Amino acid sequence: MAKQRQRRSAQFKFQVALEALKEQKTLGQLASEYQVHPAQITQWKKHVLDGGTGLFEQQRAREQREQSAREAELFEQIGRLKMELEWLKKKVDRFG
């Protein structure tokens, strides 16, 4: 019977990769401590190094999307308020 593949969380992978980047323990020590193959640790470490700048860029891109969504909502509200103001001015001119 084949052994079922374990699925590791992103947080676990990141933690193991950070431990490997610290280089306080050997890959063999980390592998036995976390019950993961040393090649897998090397792969996770490389993934963190390659995507290191991307982590911060993704955060910035998300903040920019949120900012533009807020701006669009505010511009929509401004337009609606301008239309209401013009309508009220016309009504006041008729009766005043």
VENCORKA-V905355 format. One record per residue. N is the residue number from 1. RES is the residue in three letters. SS is DSSP state (hx for helix, st for strand, lp for the rest). PSI is psi in whole degrees, -180 to 180 (none if undefined). D_LAST is the distance of its C-alpha to the last C-alpha in Angstrom with 1 decimal. Layout:
n = <N & N>
res = <RES & RES>
ss = <SS & SS>
psi = <PSI & PSI>
d_last = <D_LAST & D_LAST>
//
This chain:
n = <1 & 2 & 3 & 4 & 5 & 6 & 7 & 8 & 9 & 10 & 11 & 12 & 13 & 14 & 15 & 16 & 17 & 18 & 19 & 20 & 21 & 22 & 23 & 24 & 25 & 26 & 27 & 28 & 29 & 30 & 31 & 32 & 33 & 34 & 35 & 36 & 37 & 38 & 39 & 40 & 41 & 42 & 43 & 44 & 45 & 46 & 47 & 48 & 49 & 50 & 51 & 52 & 53 & 54 & 55 & 56 & 57 & 58 & 59 & 60 & 61 & 62 & 63 & 64 & 65 & 66 & 67 & 68 & 69 & 70 & 71 & 72 & 73 & 74 & 75 & 76 & 77 & 78 & 79 & 80 & 81 & 82 & 83 & 84 & 85 & 86 & 87 & 88 & 89 & 90 & 91 & 92 & 93 & 94 & 95 & 96>
res = <MET & ALA & LYS & GLN & ARG & GLN & ARG & ARG & SER & ALA & GLN & PHE & LYS & PHE & GLN & VAL & ALA & LEU & GLU & ALA & LEU & LYS & GLU & GLN & LYS & THR & LEU & GLY & GLN & LEU & ALA & SER & GLU & TYR & GLN & VAL & HIS & PRO & ALA & GLN & ILE & THR & GLN & TRP & LYS & LYS & HIS & VAL & LEU & ASP & GLY & GLY & THR & GLY & LEU & PHE & GLU & GLN & GLN & ARG & ALA & ARG & GLU & GLN & ARG & GLU & GLN & SER & ALA & ARG & GLU & ALA & GLU & LEU & PHE & GLU & GLN & ILE & GLY & ARG & LEU & LYS & MET & GLU & LEU & GLU & TRP & LEU & LYS & LYS & LYS & VAL & ASP & ARG & PHE & GLY>
ss = <lp & lp & lp & lp & lp & lp & lp & lp & lp & hx & hx & hx & hx & hx & hx & hx & hx & hx & hx & hx & hx & hx & lp & lp & lp & lp & hx & hx & hx & hx & hx & hx & hx & hx & lp & lp & lp & hx & hx & hx & hx & hx & hx & hx & hx & hx & hx & hx & hx & hx & lp & hx & hx & hx & hx & hx & hx & hx & hx & hx & hx & hx & hx & hx & hx & hx & hx & hx & hx & hx & hx & hx & hx & hx & hx & hx & hx & hx & hx & hx & hx & hx & hx & hx & hx & hx & hx & hx & hx & hx & hx & hx & hx & hx & hx & lp>
psi = <134 & 145 & 135 & 138 & 133 & 142 & 127 & 145 & 160 & -36 & -42 & -46 & -44 & -41 & -45 & -42 & -40 & -40 & -40 & -37 & -30 & -28 & 34 & -22 & 156 & 166 & -37 & -41 & -45 & -40 & -43 & -34 & -44 & 1 & 48 & 148 & 141 & -34 & -35 & -39 & -42 & -41 & -44 & -40 & -45 & -40 & -42 & -42 & -42 & -38 & 9 & -51 & -30 & -30 & -42 & -34 & -38 & -40 & -45 & -41 & -40 & -42 & -39 & -39 & -43 & -41 & -45 & -34 & -41 & -42 & -44 & -42 & -41 & -40 & -38 & -42 & -40 & -46 & -43 & -42 & -37 & -42 & -41 & -40 & -45 & -42 & -44 & -37 & -42 & -42 & -38 & -40 & -36 & -40 & -13 & none>
d_last = <90.1 & 87.6 & 85.7 & 82.0 & 79.8 & 77.8 & 74.2 & 73.0 & 69.5 & 67.7 & 67.8 & 71.5 & 72.1 & 70.0 & 71.9 & 75.3 & 74.3 & 73.3 & 76.6 & 78.3 & 76.4 & 77.4 & 81.0 & 82.4 & 84.2 & 85.9 & 84.6 & 87.5 & 86.5 & 82.9 & 84.0 & 86.2 & 83.6 & 80.7 & 83.0 & 81.8 & 83.9 & 84.0 & 82.9 & 79.8 & 79.0 & 79.6 & 77.2 & 74.4 & 75.1 & 74.7 & 71.5 & 70.0 & 71.2 & 69.9 & 66.5 & 66.1 & 63.5 & 61.8 & 61.1 & 58.9 & 57.3 & 56.4 & 54.6 & 52.7 & 51.8 & 50.5 & 48.4 & 46.9 & 46.1 & 44.4 & 42.4 & 41.2 & 40.2 & 38.1 & 36.5 & 35.8 & 34.2 & 32.0 & 30.9 & 30.0 & 27.9 & 26.1 & 25.4 & 24.1 & 21.7 & 20.5 & 19.8 & 17.8 & 15.8 & 15.0 & 14.2 & 11.7 & 10.1 & 9.9 & 8.5 & 5.6 & 5.1 & 5.8 & 3.8 & 0.0>
//
